């Protein structure tokens, strides 16, 4: 039986008068791949920030069987990897893609210890896995959005987390690059021993290995189940308050709307 690595009980987040999350119960087991889907403003990023330790909350959160406050223990910080939405990087920022990946080892090794030889080899392996090894020594700010996302994925995996948080990893990317990043996430899910929480508002862009979906709407969990039930037309219609239908063609699922 797989152990639970993340448990949330009645978790809520309130900022001033706004209730961003309300009564969230969630359990994620080791090596489980879970999608978190919902409209913009549903609370998806807030949920990831709670798990990552960036957001104050009420309720209970357990990581690896231990209760955590929003100020994470060092062990919890090391065991949770986080890839945020794509950020703008100043082209003059003096860090290469390879150096950016190596920062993933800093939490375990310490900020002032030079990377060990095996960590450097692993960083290069991950860059190769992400198909950007040829860009290892290029300044991070000179990379395209898709290339930076691949570097961010490599950095997070070098951290060796038990739980990987992905916040809209394909947002603002060209369609071809979106598909490539999704394929890489599928590869990570198949090769690395970790659980994944994958946040998106686009139900048409989901990794092939994804089998469980949690849906958020107005800060509340409204669905938690298998992907087939999640992507049924009636489920999506309730989630987005818009009539949607799904159909299959050549083994692929499509969504239609007026």
C-alpha positions as CSV (number, residue, x, y, z in Angstrom):
1,X,0.0,0.0,0.0
2,X,1.4,3.4,-1.0
3,X,2.0,5.9,1.8
4,X,0.3,9.3,1.8
5,X,2.9,12.1,1.4
6,X,0.4,15.0,1.5
7,X,-2.8,15.4,3.4
8,X,-4.9,18.6,3.7
9,X,-7.8,18.7,6.1
10,X,-10.3,21.7,6.0
11,X,-7.6,24.0,4.7
12,X,-8.7,27.6,4.0
13,X,-6.9,30.8,2.9
14,X,-8.4,34.2,3.6
15,X,-6.8,37.5,2.6
16,X,-8.5,40.6,3.9
17,X,-12.2,39.9,3.1
18,X,-11.5,37.5,0.2
19,X,-11.8,33.7,0.9
20,X,-9.3,32.2,-1.6
21,X,-9.6,28.6,-0.5
22,X,-12.4,27.0,1.6
23,X,-12.6,23.6,3.3
24,X,-10.0,21.9,1.1
25,X,-9.5,18.2,1.9
26,X,-6.9,16.4,-0.2
27,X,-4.7,13.4,0.0
28,X,-1.8,12.5,-2.4
29,X,0.1,9.2,-2.3
30,X,3.7,8.6,-3.3
31,X,4.3,8.5,-7.0
32,X,0.7,9.7,-7.7
33,X,0.1,12.1,-10.6
34,X,-2.7,14.5,-9.9
35,X,-4.1,17.3,-12.1
36,X,-5.6,20.4,-10.5
37,X,-8.0,22.0,-12.9
38,X,-10.3,25.0,-12.7
39,X,-11.1,28.4,-14.2
40,X,-8.9,31.4,-13.6
41,X,-9.3,32.6,-10.0
42,X,-10.4,29.2,-8.8
43,X,-7.6,29.0,-6.2
44,X,-5.2,26.6,-8.0
45,X,-2.1,28.6,-7.5
46,X,-3.1,29.4,-3.9
47,X,-3.4,25.7,-3.2
48,X,0.1,25.1,-4.6
49,X,1.5,28.0,-2.5
50,X,-0.1,26.4,0.6
51,X,1.6,23.1,-0.1
52,X,4.9,24.8,-1.0
53,X,4.9,26.8,2.3
54,X,4.4,30.2,0.7
55,X,0.9,30.9,2.0
56,X,-0.6,31.2,5.4
57,X,-3.6,29.0,6.0
58,X,-6.0,27.6,8.5
59,X,-6.8,23.9,8.9
60,X,-4.3,21.0,8.9
61,X,-1.5,20.1,6.5
62,X,0.6,17.0,6.8
63,X,3.7,16.2,4.8
64,X,5.1,12.7,5.0
65,X,3.0,12.1,8.0
66,X,4.1,15.1,10.0
67,X,2.0,18.2,10.7
68,X,3.4,21.4,9.1
69,X,2.6,25.1,9.6
70,X,3.0,27.5,6.7
71,X,6.6,27.9,7.9
72,X,8.0,24.6,6.6
73,X,10.6,22.5,8.3
74,X,13.8,22.2,6.4
75,X,13.0,18.5,5.6
76,X,9.7,19.5,4.1
77,X,11.3,22.3,2.0
78,X,13.8,19.9,0.6
79,X,11.2,17.2,-0.2
80,X,8.8,19.6,-2.2
81,X,10.0,20.8,-5.6
82,X,8.2,23.8,-7.2
83,X,8.1,25.1,-10.8
84,X,6.2,28.4,-10.8
85,X,4.5,30.0,-13.7
86,X,7.0,31.3,-16.2
87,X,8.8,34.4,-15.0
88,X,10.6,37.1,-17.0
89,X,14.3,36.9,-16.6
90,X,16.5,40.0,-17.2
91,X,18.8,39.1,-20.1
92,X,21.7,40.7,-18.1
93,X,21.2,38.4,-15.1
94,X,24.6,36.7,-14.8
95,X,23.6,33.0,-14.5
96,X,23.8,30.3,-17.2
97,X,21.2,27.5,-17.7
98,X,23.6,25.0,-16.2
99,X,24.2,27.2,-13.1
100,X,20.4,27.7,-12.7
101,X,19.9,23.9,-12.7
102,X,22.7,23.5,-10.1
103,X,20.8,25.7,-7.7
104,X,18.5,22.7,-7.2
105,X,21.2,21.1,-5.2
106,X,21.8,24.0,-2.9
107,X,19.1,23.1,-0.4
108,X,20.8,19.8,0.5
109,X,24.4,20.9,0.0
110,X,24.2,24.4,1.4
111,X,24.5,27.7,-0.5
112,X,28.3,28.1,0.0
113,X,29.4,24.6,-0.8
114,X,30.6,24.2,-4.4
115,X,28.6,21.6,-6.4
116,X,30.1,18.1,-6.2
117,X,31.2,16.3,-9.4
118,X,28.2,13.9,-9.2
119,X,25.8,16.9,-8.9
120,X,27.3,18.5,-12.0
121,X,27.0,15.3,-13.9
122,X,23.4,14.9,-12.9
123,X,22.6,18.5,-13.9
124,X,24.0,17.8,-17.3
125,X,22.0,14.6,-17.6
126,X,18.8,16.5,-16.7
127,X,19.6,19.2,-19.3
128,X,20.1,16.4,-21.8
129,X,16.8,14.8,-20.7
130,X,15.1,18.2,-21.3
131,X,16.7,18.5,-24.8
132,X,18.5,21.7,-23.8
133,X,22.0,20.4,-23.1
134,X,23.3,22.4,-26.0
135,X,22.2,25.6,-24.1
136,X,24.0,24.7,-20.8
137,X,26.3,27.7,-20.9
138,X,23.9,30.2,-22.4
139,X,22.6,33.0,-20.1
140,X,19.3,32.1,-18.6
141,X,17.8,35.4,-19.7
142,X,18.6,34.7,-23.3
143,X,16.5,31.5,-23.5
144,X,13.1,31.3,-24.9
145,X,10.1,30.7,-22.6
146,X,9.9,27.0,-23.4
147,X,13.7,26.6,-22.9
148,X,13.5,28.4,-19.5
149,X,10.6,26.1,-18.4
150,X,12.8,23.0,-19.3
151,X,15.6,24.4,-17.2
152,X,13.1,25.0,-14.3
153,X,12.0,21.4,-14.5
154,X,15.6,20.2,-14.5
155,X,16.4,22.4,-11.5
156,X,13.4,21.0,-9.6
157,X,14.3,17.4,-10.3
158,X,17.9,17.9,-9.2
159,X,16.5,18.9,-5.8
160,X,15.4,15.2,-5.6
161,X,11.9,16.0,-4.2
162,X,9.2,13.5,-3.2
163,X,6.5,15.9,-4.4
164,X,6.8,18.1,-7.5
165,X,4.4,21.1,-7.9
166,X,3.9,22.4,-11.4
167,X,2.0,25.7,-11.8
168,X,0.7,26.2,-15.3
169,X,4.0,24.9,-16.9
170,X,2.7,25.3,-20.4
171,X,1.2,28.8,-20.1
172,X,2.2,31.4,-22.7
173,X,4.1,28.9,-24.8
174,X,3.6,28.1,-28.5
175,X,1.5,25.0,-29.2
176,X,4.4,22.9,-30.4
177,X,6.4,23.8,-27.3
178,X,3.5,23.1,-25.0
179,X,3.3,19.6,-26.4
180,X,7.0,19.1,-26.0
181,X,6.9,20.3,-22.3
182,X,3.9,18.0,-21.7
183,X,5.8,15.0,-23.1
184,X,8.8,15.9,-20.8
185,X,6.5,16.0,-17.8
186,X,5.1,12.5,-18.8
187,X,8.7,11.3,-19.1
188,X,9.5,12.7,-15.6
189,X,6.4,11.0,-14.2
190,X,7.6,7.7,-15.7
191,X,11.2,7.9,-14.7
192,X,11.4,9.7,-11.4
193,X,10.2,8.4,-8.1
194,X,8.0,11.3,-7.1
195,X,4.4,12.5,-6.8
196,X,3.2,15.4,-9.0
197,X,0.6,18.1,-8.6
198,X,0.0,19.6,-12.0
199,X,-2.0,22.8,-12.1
200,X,-3.7,24.1,-15.3
201,X,-6.8,25.9,-16.4
202,X,-6.6,24.3,-19.9
203,X,-8.3,20.9,-19.9
204,X,-7.1,20.4,-23.5
205,X,-3.5,20.3,-22.4
206,X,-3.0,17.4,-20.0
207,X,-0.1,15.0,-19.7
208,X,-1.0,11.5,-21.0
209,X,0.0,9.8,-17.8
210,X,-2.4,11.9,-15.7
211,X,-5.2,9.7,-14.3
212,X,-6.7,11.6,-11.3
213,X,-8.1,15.1,-11.4
214,X,-9.1,17.5,-8.7
215,X,-11.3,20.4,-9.7
216,X,-11.5,23.8,-8.0
217,X,-14.2,26.4,-8.4
218,X,-14.5,29.6,-6.3
219,X,-11.9,28.3,-3.9
220,X,-13.7,25.1,-3.2
221,X,-13.0,21.5,-4.3
222,X,-15.9,20.4,-6.5
223,X,-14.6,17.2,-8.0
224,X,-11.9,14.6,-7.2
225,X,-11.8,11.5,-9.4
226,X,-10.7,9.7,-12.5
227,X,-9.8,11.6,-15.7
228,X,-12.6,10.1,-17.8
229,X,-15.3,11.4,-15.4
230,X,-13.5,14.7,-15.0
231,X,-13.5,15.4,-18.7
232,X,-17.0,14.4,-19.3
233,X,-19.1,17.2,-20.9
234,X,-21.4,17.5,-17.9
235,X,-18.6,17.8,-15.4
236,X,-16.8,20.5,-17.5
237,X,-20.1,22.4,-18.0
238,X,-20.6,22.6,-14.3
239,X,-17.0,23.7,-13.7
240,X,-16.9,26.4,-16.3
241,X,-20.6,27.4,-16.3
242,X,-20.6,27.0,-20.0
243,X,-22.1,24.2,-22.2
244,X,-19.3,21.9,-23.2
245,X,-19.3,18.5,-24.9
246,X,-16.5,16.0,-25.3
247,X,-16.0,13.4,-28.0
248,X,-13.2,11.0,-29.1
249,X,-11.6,10.7,-32.5
250,X,-8.7,8.3,-33.3
251,X,-8.3,7.6,-29.6
252,X,-8.0,11.2,-28.6
253,X,-10.4,13.3,-26.6
254,X,-11.7,16.6,-27.9
255,X,-13.9,19.3,-26.3
256,X,-16.5,21.3,-28.3
257,X,-18.4,24.4,-27.4
258,X,-20.6,26.9,-29.2
